[in-house]
Amino acid sequence: MNEHIRQKMKRLGVTQVELIKKLHSDYGITVQPPEMSQIISGVNTYPKAQRVLDAVETILAEMDN
């Protein structure tokens, strides 16, 4: 489970919808809300999930700075 991502999102005040939009606009990755939830919770572990998690980590790190 990627609880650290949820914690960072909460601390920064970032929603999953905001991340989904950023993933699409900046990385060309299309993710639907249920899929995003499954990826963050660790249910979805397909290769796309790892790309999404890597991009989300980058996005959150940029927002944190």
PQR file of N, CA, C, O and H, with PARSE charges and radii, in Angstrom:
ATOM      1  N   MET A   1       0.842  -1.186   0.000 -0.4000 1.5000
ATOM      2  CA  MET A   1       0.000   0.000   0.000 -0.0000 2.0000
ATOM      3  C   MET A   1       0.883   1.244   0.000  0.5500 1.7000
ATOM      4  O   MET A   1       1.968   1.250   0.582 -0.5500 1.4000
ATOM      5  N   ASN A   2       0.417   2.268  -0.643 -0.4000 1.5000
ATOM      6  CA  ASN A   2       1.179   3.502  -0.783 -0.0000 2.0000
ATOM      7  C   ASN A   2       0.628   4.587   0.142  0.5500 1.7000
ATOM      8  O   ASN A   2       0.218   5.662  -0.297 -0.5500 1.4000
ATOM      9  H   ASN A   2      -0.464   2.264  -1.116  0.4000 1.0000
ATOM     10  N   GLU A   3       0.632   4.273   1.414 -0.4000 1.5000
ATOM     11  CA  GLU A   3       0.063   5.200   2.403 -0.0000 2.0000
ATOM     12  C   GLU A   3       0.820   6.517   2.429  0.5500 1.7000
ATOM     13  O   GLU A   3       0.233   7.562   2.708 -0.5500 1.4000
ATOM     14  H   GLU A   3       0.964   3.400   1.771  0.4000 1.0000
ATOM     15  N   HIS A   4       2.125   6.479   2.140 -0.4000 1.5000
ATOM     16  CA  HIS A   4       2.893   7.729   2.141 -0.0000 2.0000
ATOM     17  C   HIS A   4       2.383   8.693   1.066  0.5500 1.7000
ATOM     18  O   HIS A   4       2.448   9.910   1.243 -0.5500 1.4000
ATOM     19  H   HIS A   4       2.602   5.630   1.913  0.4000 1.0000
ATOM     20  N   ILE A   5       1.880   8.159  -0.035 -0.4000 1.5000
ATOM     21  CA  ILE A   5       1.317   9.019  -1.082 -0.0000 2.0000
ATOM     22  C   ILE A   5       0.050   9.690  -0.564  0.5500 1.7000
ATOM     23  O   ILE A   5      -0.133  10.896  -0.731 -0.5500 1.4000
ATOM     24  H   ILE A   5       1.827   7.171  -0.179  0.4000 1.0000
ATOM     25  N   ARG A   6      -0.820   8.908   0.061 -0.4000 1.5000
ATOM     26  CA  ARG A   6      -2.059   9.486   0.626 -0.0000 2.0000
ATOM     27  C   ARG A   6      -1.740  10.553   1.662  0.5500 1.7000
ATOM     28  O   ARG A   6      -2.377  11.606   1.688 -0.5500 1.4000
ATOM     29  H   ARG A   6      -0.671   7.928   0.196  0.4000 1.0000
ATOM     30  N   GLN A   7      -0.759  10.284   2.512 -0.4000 1.5000
ATOM     31  CA  GLN A   7      -0.382  11.250   3.547 -0.0000 2.0000
ATOM     32  C   GLN A   7       0.151  12.537   2.920  0.5500 1.7000
ATOM     33  O   GLN A   7      -0.192  13.634   3.360 -0.5500 1.4000
ATOM     34  H   GLN A   7      -0.242   9.428   2.490  0.4000 1.0000
ATOM     35  N   LYS A   8       0.975  12.402   1.908 -0.4000 1.5000
ATOM     36  CA  LYS A   8       1.538  13.580   1.242 -0.0000 2.0000
ATOM     37  C   LYS A   8       0.443  14.365   0.527  0.5500 1.7000
ATOM     38  O   LYS A   8       0.439  15.596   0.548 -0.5500 1.4000
ATOM     39  H   LYS A   8       1.253  11.510   1.550  0.4000 1.0000
ATOM     40  N   MET A   9      -0.494  13.640  -0.111 -0.4000 1.5000
ATOM     41  CA  MET A   9      -1.614  14.314  -0.771 -0.0000 2.0000
ATOM     42  C   MET A   9      -2.415  15.122   0.242  0.5500 1.7000
ATOM     43  O   MET A   9      -2.779  16.271  -0.011 -0.5500 1.4000
ATOM     44  H   MET A   9      -0.491  12.640  -0.128  0.4000 1.0000
ATOM     45  N   LYS A  10      -2.681  14.516   1.375 -0.4000 1.5000
ATOM     46  CA  LYS A  10      -3.463  15.199   2.406 -0.0000 2.0000
ATOM     47  C   LYS A  10      -2.715  16.424   2.925  0.5500 1.7000
ATOM     48  O   LYS A  10      -3.301  17.495   3.081 -0.5500 1.4000
ATOM     49  H   LYS A  10      -2.386  13.583   1.580  0.4000 1.0000
ATOM     50  N   ARG A  11      -1.434  16.265   3.189 -0.4000 1.5000
ATOM     51  CA  ARG A  11      -0.626  17.373   3.706 -0.0000 2.0000
ATOM     52  C   ARG A  11      -0.576  18.533   2.717  0.5500 1.7000
ATOM     53  O   ARG A  11      -0.613  19.697   3.115 -0.5500 1.4000
ATOM     54  H   ARG A  11      -0.958  15.395   3.063  0.4000 1.0000
ATOM     55  N   LEU A  12      -0.491  18.214   1.427 -0.4000 1.5000
ATOM     56  CA  LEU A  12      -0.406  19.248   0.401 -0.0000 2.0000
ATOM     57  C   LEU A  12      -1.780  19.739  -0.059  0.5500 1.7000
ATOM     58  O   LEU A  12      -1.878  20.727  -0.786 -0.5500 1.4000
ATOM     59  H   LEU A  12      -0.461  17.268   1.103  0.4000 1.0000
ATOM     60  N   GLY A  13      -2.837  19.047   0.364 -0.4000 1.5000
ATOM     61  CA  GLY A  13      -4.184  19.423  -0.051 -0.0000 2.0000
ATOM     62  C   GLY A  13      -4.466  19.115  -1.507  0.5500 1.7000
ATOM     63  O   GLY A  13      -5.174  19.860  -2.183 -0.5500 1.4000
ATOM     64  H   GLY A  13      -2.758  18.243   0.954  0.4000 1.0000
ATOM     65  N   VAL A  14      -3.909  18.012  -1.989 -0.4000 1.5000
ATOM     66  CA  VAL A  14      -4.058  17.600  -3.386 -0.0000 2.0000
ATOM     67  C   VAL A  14      -5.076  16.456  -3.465  0.5500 1.7000
ATOM     68  O   VAL A  14      -5.010  15.507  -2.684 -0.5500 1.4000
ATOM     69  H   VAL A  14      -3.334  17.406  -1.440  0.4000 1.0000
ATOM     70  N   THR A  15      -6.004  16.551  -4.401 -0.4000 1.5000
ATOM     71  CA  THR A  15      -6.989  15.491  -4.586 -0.0000 2.0000
ATOM     72  C   THR A  15      -6.544  14.527  -5.684  0.5500 1.7000
ATOM     73  O   THR A  15      -5.660  14.836  -6.482 -0.5500 1.4000
ATOM     74  H   THR A  15      -6.057  17.323  -5.035  0.4000 1.0000
ATOM     75  N   GLN A  16      -7.172  13.363  -5.707 -0.4000 1.5000
ATOM     76  CA  GLN A  16      -6.886  12.402  -6.770 -0.0000 2.0000
ATOM     77  C   GLN A  16      -7.259  12.975  -8.129  0.5500 1.7000
ATOM     78  O   GLN A  16      -6.566  12.735  -9.118 -0.5500 1.4000
ATOM     79  H   GLN A  16      -7.891  13.112  -5.058  0.4000 1.0000
ATOM     80  N   VAL A  17      -8.338  13.721  -8.182 -0.4000 1.5000
ATOM     81  CA  VAL A  17      -8.773  14.322  -9.458 -0.0000 2.0000
ATOM     82  C   VAL A  17      -7.703  15.289  -9.972  0.5500 1.7000
ATOM     83  O   VAL A  17      -7.417  15.316 -11.169 -0.5500 1.4000
ATOM     84  H   VAL A  17      -8.901  13.916  -7.379  0.4000 1.0000
ATOM     85  N   GLU A  18      -7.120  16.072  -9.087 -0.4000 1.5000
ATOM     86  CA  GLU A  18      -6.052  16.992  -9.504 -0.0000 2.0000
ATOM     87  C   GLU A  18      -4.859  16.213 -10.041  0.5500 1.7000
ATOM     88  O   GLU A  18      -4.259  16.604 -11.042 -0.5500 1.4000
ATOM     89  H   GLU A  18      -7.352  16.051  -8.115  0.4000 1.0000
ATOM     90  N   LEU A  19      -4.518  15.123  -9.387 -0.4000 1.5000
ATOM     91  CA  LEU A  19      -3.405  14.298  -9.864 -0.0000 2.0000
ATOM     92  C   LEU A  19      -3.728  13.663 -11.210  0.5500 1.7000
ATOM     93  O   LEU A  19      -2.868  13.594 -12.088 -0.5500 1.4000
ATOM     94  H   LEU A  19      -5.005  14.805  -8.574  0.4000 1.0000
ATOM     95  N   ILE A  20      -4.953  13.204 -11.374 -0.4000 1.5000
ATOM     96  CA  ILE A  20      -5.364  12.600 -12.648 -0.0000 2.0000
ATOM     97  C   ILE A  20      -5.219  13.612 -13.782  0.5500 1.7000
ATOM     98  O   ILE A  20      -4.714  13.277 -14.853 -0.5500 1.4000
ATOM     99  H   ILE A  20      -5.651  13.260 -10.661  0.4000 1.0000
ATOM    100  N   LYS A  21      -5.658  14.833 -13.550 -0.4000 1.5000
ATOM    101  CA  LYS A  21      -5.547  15.878 -14.578 -0.0000 2.0000
ATOM    102  C   LYS A  21      -4.093  16.175 -14.888  0.5500 1.7000
ATOM    103  O   LYS A  21      -3.727  16.343 -16.051 -0.5500 1.4000
ATOM    104  H   LYS A  21      -6.068  15.105 -12.680  0.4000 1.0000
ATOM    105  N   LYS A  22      -3.254  16.242 -13.854 -0.4000 1.5000
ATOM    106  CA  LYS A  22      -1.830  16.524 -14.046 -0.0000 2.0000
ATOM    107  C   LYS A  22      -1.142  15.372 -14.781  0.5500 1.7000
ATOM    108  O   LYS A  22      -0.295  15.597 -15.645 -0.5500 1.4000
ATOM    109  H   LYS A  22      -3.551  16.106 -12.909  0.4000 1.0000
ATOM    110  N   LEU A  23      -1.507  14.149 -14.435 -0.4000 1.5000
ATOM    111  CA  LEU A  23      -0.942  12.989 -15.127 -0.0000 2.0000
ATOM    112  C   LEU A  23      -1.251  13.050 -16.616  0.5500 1.7000
ATOM    113  O   LEU A  23      -0.394  12.760 -17.451 -0.5500 1.4000
ATOM    114  H   LEU A  23      -2.195  13.966 -13.732  0.4000 1.0000
ATOM    115  N   HIS A  24      -2.480  13.428 -16.940 -0.4000 1.5000
ATOM    116  CA  HIS A  24      -2.882  13.492 -18.340 -0.0000 2.0000
ATOM    117  C   HIS A  24      -2.188  14.641 -19.071  0.5500 1.7000
ATOM    118  O   HIS A  24      -1.669  14.457 -20.172 -0.5500 1.4000
ATOM    119  H   HIS A  24      -3.176  13.663 -16.262  0.4000 1.0000
ATOM    120  N   SER A  25      -2.181  15.809 -18.465 -0.4000 1.5000
ATOM    121  CA  SER A  25      -1.634  16.979 -19.158 -0.0000 2.0000
ATOM    122  C   SER A  25      -0.110  16.965 -19.244  0.5500 1.7000
ATOM    123  O   SER A  25       0.451  17.345 -20.272 -0.5500 1.4000
ATOM    124  H   SER A  25      -2.603  15.959 -17.571  0.4000 1.0000
ATOM    125  N   ASP A  26       0.565  16.536 -18.185 -0.4000 1.5000
ATOM    126  CA  ASP A  26       2.027  16.606 -18.155 -0.0000 2.0000
ATOM    127  C   ASP A  26       2.729  15.327 -18.602  0.5500 1.7000
ATOM    128  O   ASP A  26       3.852  15.377 -19.104 -0.5500 1.4000
ATOM    129  H   ASP A  26       0.110  16.228 -17.350  0.4000 1.0000
ATOM    130  N   TYR A  27       2.071  14.179 -18.422 -0.4000 1.5000
ATOM    131  CA  TYR A  27       2.722  12.904 -18.704 -0.0000 2.0000
ATOM    132  C   TYR A  27       2.028  12.091 -19.788  0.5500 1.7000
ATOM    133  O   TYR A  27       2.547  11.062 -20.219 -0.5500 1.4000
ATOM    134  H   TYR A  27       1.159  14.138 -18.014  0.4000 1.0000
ATOM    135  N   GLY A  28       0.858  12.543 -20.231 -0.4000 1.5000
ATOM    136  CA  GLY A  28       0.125  11.807 -21.251 -0.0000 2.0000
ATOM    137  C   GLY A  28      -0.424  10.480 -20.753  0.5500 1.7000
ATOM    138  O   GLY A  28      -0.707   9.584 -21.548 -0.5500 1.4000
ATOM    139  H   GLY A  28       0.436  13.379 -19.881  0.4000 1.0000
ATOM    140  N   ILE A  29      -0.575  10.352 -19.438 -0.4000 1.5000
ATOM    141  CA  ILE A  29      -1.099   9.123 -18.849 -0.0000 2.0000
ATOM    142  C   ILE A  29      -2.571   9.344 -18.506  0.5500 1.7000
ATOM    143  O   ILE A  29      -2.909  10.246 -17.740 -0.5500 1.4000
ATOM    144  H   ILE A  29      -0.345  11.081 -18.792  0.4000 1.0000
ATOM    145  N   THR A  30      -3.436   8.520 -19.074 -0.4000 1.5000
ATOM    146  CA  THR A  30      -4.866   8.614 -18.791 -0.0000 2.0000
ATOM    147  C   THR A  30      -5.236   7.592 -17.732  0.5500 1.7000
ATOM    148  O   THR A  30      -4.981   6.396 -17.877 -0.5500 1.4000
ATOM    149  H   THR A  30      -3.162   7.787 -19.696  0.4000 1.0000
ATOM    150  N   VAL A  31      -5.845   8.094 -16.659 -0.4000 1.5000
ATOM    151  CA  VAL A  31      -6.254   7.243 -15.552 -0.0000 2.0000
ATOM    152  C   VAL A  31      -7.664   7.661 -15.141  0.5500 1.7000
ATOM    153  O   VAL A  31      -7.952   8.849 -14.999 -0.5500 1.4000
ATOM    154  H   VAL A  31      -6.052   9.065 -16.541  0.4000 1.0000
ATOM    155  N   GLN A  32      -8.525   6.686 -14.953 -0.4000 1.5000
ATOM    156  CA  GLN A  32      -9.876   6.955 -14.470 -0.0000 2.0000
ATOM    157  C   GLN A  32      -9.857   6.960 -12.938  0.5500 1.7000
ATOM    158  O   GLN A  32      -9.011   6.303 -12.331 -0.5500 1.4000
ATOM    159  H   GLN A  32      -8.290   5.721 -15.068  0.4000 1.0000
ATOM    160  N   PRO A  33     -10.782   7.697 -12.307 -0.5600 1.5000
ATOM    161  CA  PRO A  33     -10.782   7.769 -10.833  0.2800 2.0000
ATOM    162  C   PRO A  33     -10.764   6.420 -10.110  0.5500 1.7000
ATOM    163  O   PRO A  33      -9.990   6.262  -9.166 -0.5500 1.4000
ATOM    164  N   PRO A  34     -11.587   5.436 -10.514 -0.5600 1.5000
ATOM    165  CA  PRO A  34     -11.510   4.149  -9.795  0.2800 2.0000
ATOM    166  C   PRO A  34     -10.143   3.475  -9.957  0.5500 1.7000
ATOM    167  O   PRO A  34      -9.625   2.868  -9.020 -0.5500 1.4000
ATOM    168  N   GLU A  35      -9.579   3.588 -11.141 -0.4000 1.5000
ATOM    169  CA  GLU A  35      -8.261   3.001 -11.396 -0.0000 2.0000
ATOM    170  C   GLU A  35      -7.205   3.689 -10.531  0.5500 1.7000
ATOM    171  O   GLU A  35      -6.329   3.028  -9.974 -0.5500 1.4000
ATOM    172  H   GLU A  35     -10.000   4.081 -11.903  0.4000 1.0000
ATOM    173  N   MET A  36      -7.290   5.017 -10.419 -0.4000 1.5000
ATOM    174  CA  MET A  36      -6.342   5.776  -9.605 -0.0000 2.0000
ATOM    175  C   MET A  36      -6.422   5.332  -8.150  0.5500 1.7000
ATOM    176  O   MET A  36      -5.398   5.146  -7.492 -0.5500 1.4000
ATOM    177  H   MET A  36      -8.001   5.554 -10.871  0.4000 1.0000
ATOM    178  N   SER A  37      -7.619   5.167  -7.663 -0.4000 1.5000
ATOM    179  CA  SER A  37      -7.819   4.711  -6.290 -0.0000 2.0000
ATOM    180  C   SER A  37      -7.199   3.333  -6.077  0.5500 1.7000
ATOM    181  O   SER A  37      -6.557   3.091  -5.055 -0.5500 1.4000
ATOM    182  H   SER A  37      -8.451   5.318  -8.197  0.4000 1.0000
ATOM    183  N   GLN A  38      -7.389   2.436  -7.031 -0.4000 1.5000
ATOM    184  CA  GLN A  38      -6.819   1.091  -6.937 -0.0000 2.0000
ATOM    185  C   GLN A  38      -5.298   1.121  -6.983  0.5500 1.7000
ATOM    186  O   GLN A  38      -4.638   0.345  -6.292 -0.5500 1.4000
ATOM    187  H   GLN A  38      -7.910   2.632  -7.861  0.4000 1.0000
ATOM    188  N   ILE A  39      -4.749   1.999  -7.780 -0.4000 1.5000
ATOM    189  CA  ILE A  39      -3.290   2.117  -7.883 -0.0000 2.0000
ATOM    190  C   ILE A  39      -2.717   2.623  -6.564  0.5500 1.7000
ATOM    191  O   ILE A  39      -1.751   2.063  -6.045 -0.5500 1.4000
ATOM    192  H   ILE A  39      -5.285   2.630  -8.342  0.4000 1.0000
ATOM    193  N   ILE A  40      -3.308   3.670  -6.030 -0.4000 1.5000
ATOM    194  CA  ILE A  40      -2.794   4.245  -4.783 -0.0000 2.0000
ATOM    195  C   ILE A  40      -2.961   3.267  -3.621  0.5500 1.7000
ATOM    196  O   ILE A  40      -2.104   3.198  -2.740 -0.5500 1.4000
ATOM    197  H   ILE A  40      -4.092   4.125  -6.451  0.4000 1.0000
ATOM    198  N   SER A  41      -4.048   2.521  -3.617 -0.4000 1.5000
ATOM    199  CA  SER A  41      -4.270   1.575  -2.519 -0.0000 2.0000
ATOM    200  C   SER A  41      -3.445   0.302  -2.674  0.5500 1.7000
ATOM    201  O   SER A  41      -3.356  -0.490  -1.736 -0.5500 1.4000
ATOM    202  H   SER A  41      -4.744   2.578  -4.332  0.4000 1.0000
ATOM    203  N   GLY A  42      -2.842   0.093  -3.841 -0.4000 1.5000
ATOM    204  CA  GLY A  42      -1.993  -1.074  -4.060 -0.0000 2.0000
ATOM    205  C   GLY A  42      -2.724  -2.272  -4.629  0.5500 1.7000
ATOM    206  O   GLY A  42      -2.132  -3.343  -4.767 -0.5500 1.4000
ATOM    207  H   GLY A  42      -2.915   0.737  -4.603  0.4000 1.0000
ATOM    208  N   VAL A  43      -4.003  -2.117  -4.964 -0.4000 1.5000
ATOM    209  CA  VAL A  43      -4.775  -3.213  -5.550 -0.0000 2.0000
ATOM    210  C   VAL A  43      -4.319  -3.465  -6.983  0.5500 1.7000
ATOM    211  O   VAL A  43      -4.156  -4.614  -7.393 -0.5500 1.4000
ATOM    212  H   VAL A  43      -4.484  -1.248  -4.851  0.4000 1.0000
ATOM    213  N   ASN A  44      -4.117  -2.406  -7.733 -0.4000 1.5000
ATOM    214  CA  ASN A  44      -3.683  -2.492  -9.125 -0.0000 2.0000
ATOM    215  C   ASN A  44      -2.163  -2.394  -9.155  0.5500 1.7000
ATOM    216  O   ASN A  44      -1.596  -1.367  -8.784 -0.5500 1.4000
ATOM    217  H   ASN A  44      -4.250  -1.473  -7.400  0.4000 1.0000
ATOM    218  N   THR A  45      -1.512  -3.451  -9.590 -0.4000 1.5000
ATOM    219  CA  THR A  45      -0.041  -3.475  -9.618 -0.0000 2.0000
ATOM    220  C   THR A  45       0.511  -3.732 -11.018  0.5500 1.7000
ATOM    221  O   THR A  45       1.663  -4.136 -11.177 -0.5500 1.4000
ATOM    222  H   THR A  45      -1.973  -4.286  -9.891  0.4000 1.0000
ATOM    223  N   TYR A  46      -0.316  -3.496 -12.022 -0.4000 1.5000
ATOM    224  CA  TYR A  46       0.124  -3.695 -13.402 -0.0000 2.0000
ATOM    225  C   TYR A  46       1.233  -2.706 -13.742  0.5500 1.7000
ATOM    226  O   TYR A  46       1.423  -1.728 -13.019 -0.5500 1.4000
ATOM    227  H   TYR A  46      -1.252  -3.168 -11.893  0.4000 1.0000
ATOM    228  N   PRO A  47       1.974  -2.940 -14.834 -0.5600 1.5000
ATOM    229  CA  PRO A  47       3.061  -2.027 -15.205  0.2800 2.0000
ATOM    230  C   PRO A  47       2.623  -0.559 -15.297  0.5500 1.7000
ATOM    231  O   PRO A  47       3.377   0.337 -14.917 -0.5500 1.4000
ATOM    232  N   LYS A  48       1.420  -0.313 -15.796 -0.4000 1.5000
ATOM    233  CA  LYS A  48       0.932   1.062 -15.868 -0.0000 2.0000
ATOM    234  C   LYS A  48       0.863   1.676 -14.470  0.5500 1.7000
ATOM    235  O   LYS A  48       1.138   2.862 -14.293 -0.5500 1.4000
ATOM    236  H   LYS A  48       0.807  -1.040 -16.106  0.4000 1.0000
ATOM    237  N   ALA A  49       0.498   0.872 -13.491 -0.4000 1.5000
ATOM    238  CA  ALA A  49       0.386   1.359 -12.114 -0.0000 2.0000
ATOM    239  C   ALA A  49       1.731   1.898 -11.628  0.5500 1.7000
ATOM    240  O   ALA A  49       1.778   2.934 -10.964 -0.5500 1.4000
ATOM    241  H   ALA A  49       0.274  -0.092 -13.635  0.4000 1.0000
ATOM    242  N   GLN A  50       2.802   1.217 -11.946 -0.4000 1.5000
ATOM    243  CA  GLN A  50       4.118   1.684 -11.511 -0.0000 2.0000
ATOM    244  C   GLN A  50       4.489   2.994 -12.191  0.5500 1.7000
ATOM    245  O   GLN A  50       5.081   3.873 -11.564 -0.5500 1.4000
ATOM    246  H   GLN A  50       2.764   0.376 -12.485  0.4000 1.0000
ATOM    247  N   ARG A  51       4.145   3.132 -13.475 -0.4000 1.5000
ATOM    248  CA  ARG A  51       4.391   4.411 -14.173 -0.0000 2.0000
ATOM    249  C   ARG A  51       3.606   5.532 -13.512  0.5500 1.7000
ATOM    250  O   ARG A  51       4.124   6.632 -13.317 -0.5500 1.4000
ATOM    251  H   ARG A  51       3.665   2.418 -13.984  0.4000 1.0000
ATOM    252  N   VAL A  52       2.351   5.248 -13.167 -0.4000 1.5000
ATOM    253  CA  VAL A  52       1.504   6.245 -12.506 -0.0000 2.0000
ATOM    254  C   VAL A  52       2.104   6.630 -11.163  0.5500 1.7000
ATOM    255  O   VAL A  52       2.200   7.817 -10.851 -0.5500 1.4000
ATOM    256  H   VAL A  52       1.931   4.354 -13.326  0.4000 1.0000
ATOM    257  N   LEU A  53       2.510   5.649 -10.364 -0.4000 1.5000
ATOM    258  CA  LEU A  53       3.083   5.933  -9.044 -0.0000 2.0000
ATOM    259  C   LEU A  53       4.363   6.749  -9.157  0.5500 1.7000
ATOM    260  O   LEU A  53       4.580   7.675  -8.376 -0.5500 1.4000
ATOM    261  H   LEU A  53       2.433   4.685 -10.618  0.4000 1.0000
ATOM    262  N   ASP A  54       5.207   6.413 -10.119 -0.4000 1.5000
ATOM    263  CA  ASP A  54       6.442   7.177 -10.324 -0.0000 2.0000
ATOM    264  C   ASP A  54       6.124   8.630 -10.670  0.5500 1.7000
ATOM    265  O   ASP A  54       6.736   9.553 -10.134 -0.5500 1.4000
ATOM    266  H   ASP A  54       5.031   5.661 -10.754  0.4000 1.0000
ATOM    267  N   ALA A  55       5.161   8.822 -11.570 -0.4000 1.5000
ATOM    268  CA  ALA A  55       4.778  10.179 -11.971 -0.0000 2.0000
ATOM    269  C   ALA A  55       4.137  10.930 -10.810  0.5500 1.7000
ATOM    270  O   ALA A  55       4.400  12.119 -10.626 -0.5500 1.4000
ATOM    271  H   ALA A  55       4.663   8.071 -12.005  0.4000 1.0000
ATOM    272  N   VAL A  56       3.308  10.260 -10.032 -0.4000 1.5000
ATOM    273  CA  VAL A  56       2.661  10.896  -8.880 -0.0000 2.0000
ATOM    274  C   VAL A  56       3.715  11.327  -7.860  0.5500 1.7000
ATOM    275  O   VAL A  56       3.630  12.422  -7.302 -0.5500 1.4000
ATOM    276  H   VAL A  56       3.094   9.295 -10.181  0.4000 1.0000
ATOM    277  N   GLU A  57       4.692  10.481  -7.619 -0.4000 1.5000
ATOM    278  CA  GLU A  57       5.786  10.839  -6.694 -0.0000 2.0000
ATOM    279  C   GLU A  57       6.494  12.106  -7.181  0.5500 1.7000
ATOM    280  O   GLU A  57       6.800  12.994  -6.385 -0.5500 1.4000
ATOM    281  H   GLU A  57       4.761   9.592  -8.071  0.4000 1.0000
ATOM    282  N   THR A  58       6.747  12.185  -8.471 -0.4000 1.5000
ATOM    283  CA  THR A  58       7.397  13.363  -9.045 -0.0000 2.0000
ATOM    284  C   THR A  58       6.531  14.594  -8.901  0.5500 1.7000
ATOM    285  O   THR A  58       7.013  15.656  -8.505 -0.5500 1.4000
ATOM    286  H   THR A  58       6.498  11.464  -9.117  0.4000 1.0000
ATOM    287  N   ILE A  59       5.258  14.460  -9.219 -0.4000 1.5000
ATOM    288  CA  ILE A  59       4.315  15.588  -9.116 -0.0000 2.0000
ATOM    289  C   ILE A  59       4.249  16.092  -7.685  0.5500 1.7000
ATOM    290  O   ILE A  59       4.328  17.297  -7.445 -0.5500 1.4000
ATOM    291  H   ILE A  59       4.867  13.598  -9.540  0.4000 1.0000
ATOM    292  N   LEU A  60       4.105  15.181  -6.738 -0.4000 1.5000
ATOM    293  CA  LEU A  60       4.000  15.581  -5.336 -0.0000 2.0000
ATOM    294  C   LEU A  60       5.291  16.208  -4.827  0.5500 1.7000
ATOM    295  O   LEU A  60       5.257  17.148  -4.034 -0.5500 1.4000
ATOM    296  H   LEU A  60       4.041  14.202  -6.933  0.4000 1.0000
ATOM    297  N   ALA A  61       6.427  15.690  -5.280 -0.4000 1.5000
ATOM    298  CA  ALA A  61       7.713  16.281  -4.883 -0.0000 2.0000
ATOM    299  C   ALA A  61       7.834  17.704  -5.406  0.5500 1.7000
ATOM    300  O   ALA A  61       8.315  18.588  -4.696 -0.5500 1.4000
ATOM    301  H   ALA A  61       6.455  14.926  -5.924  0.4000 1.0000
ATOM    302  N   GLU A  62       7.399  17.934  -6.650 -0.4000 1.5000
ATOM    303  CA  GLU A  62       7.437  19.282  -7.216 -0.0000 2.0000
ATOM    304  C   GLU A  62       6.510  20.223  -6.450  0.5500 1.7000
ATOM    305  O   GLU A  62       6.859  21.378  -6.207 -0.5500 1.4000
ATOM    306  H   GLU A  62       7.008  17.216  -7.226  0.4000 1.0000
ATOM    307  N   MET A  63       5.337  19.736  -6.073 -0.4000 1.5000
ATOM    308  CA  MET A  63       4.393  20.561  -5.321 -0.0000 2.0000
ATOM    309  C   MET A  63       4.907  20.871  -3.920  0.5500 1.7000
ATOM    310  O   MET A  63       4.588  21.910  -3.343 -0.5500 1.4000
ATOM    311  H   MET A  63       5.053  18.798  -6.271  0.4000 1.0000
ATOM    312  N   ASP A  64       5.704  19.959  -3.385 -0.4000 1.5000
ATOM    313  CA  ASP A  64       6.207  20.127  -2.034 -0.0000 2.0000
ATOM    314  C   ASP A  64       7.336  21.157  -1.977  0.5500 1.7000
ATOM    315  O   ASP A  64       7.636  21.695  -0.912 -0.5500 1.4000
ATOM    316  H   ASP A  64       5.964  19.115  -3.854  0.4000 1.0000
ATOM    317  N   ASN A  65       7.952  21.424  -3.106 -0.4000 1.5000
ATOM    318  CA  ASN A  65       9.075  22.378  -3.135 -0.0000 2.0000
ATOM    319  C   ASN A  65       8.662  23.757  -3.526  0.5500 1.7000
ATOM    320  O   ASN A  65       9.500  24.657  -3.592 -0.5500 1.4000
ATOM    321  H   ASN A  65       7.709  20.987  -3.972  0.4000 1.0000
TER
END
